[in-house]
Amino acid sequence: MASETARVEIGFLGGGATSAHLDDAAVKALRKAVDKGEAGLVELEAEGGTLLVRADQISFLRVAQRDSRVGF
C-alpha cells in the first residue's frame, strides 16, 4: 500500500517559499526539525526530487492532504 502524501508549502524568513508533495514520514521529520529549531539542513525526499532546507530559516509550514478529485 502506498503511503499518503501531502502538499507542503514552506515559507522562509526574509521571504520566498517553495512547495512539494511529501510523504507522511518526511512531513513528520520536517515538523520535528522546525519545532526543535534545529540549525543545519534537513533532507526531504519529495515526489520531484530531494529538497534540502534549513529548518531554522522556516517561517511557516502549510500542510494540506492531497485530495482525490477527478477532472478540473
N, C-alpha and C positions, 0 to 999 in steps of 0.2 A: 504494500500500500504506500503510495506517495505521501510525503509529508505535506502539510498545509503550507502555503506561502502567504506572505502579507506584503503589501506595498508600503514601503517605509520612506518617508521624506526626512532628510537630515538637514537641519539648518545650522550654520556655523556662526560663531562670534565674528563680528565685523562684516556680516553679510555673506551672501552666497548660500546655495543649497544644492542638494542632489537627491535623487530618488532611485530606489531599486526594489526589486522583488526578492525578499529574503525568506528562508525557511525559518521555522519556529526556533531552532537552536541558535541561529545567527541573531535573531531578534532578541532572544534572552541574553546572549553574550554581550550585545551592544548595550542593552539597558543596564546590565550589571556594571559594565565599564563606566557608563555615564553616571550611574548612581554613586559609584565609588570615587568619581572624579579622577580616574586613572590618567596619568600622563603617558605619552607614547602612543604607538599605533595599535589599532585593533584591526585585525584582518577578518574580512567578511566574505564568504562565498555567496555571490548573487547569481541570478539567472544569466546575466550578461557577462559575467566575469568576476574578478576579485576586486573588492574595494578595500583600501587602506585608509582609515580615518583616525584622527586624533580625538579621543573621547573627551579630553579636557578642553577642546575647542568647539564642542557642540552646544548650541544654544537651545535647540528644540528637536524633538522627535515626534513625528506624526505616523502612527501605525494604523493601517486600515486593512482588514481582512479582504482578501481577493473575493470579489463577488462572481457568481457564475451566470452572468447574463448572456443571452444569445441575441445576436443582432446588434443594432446600434441605437 
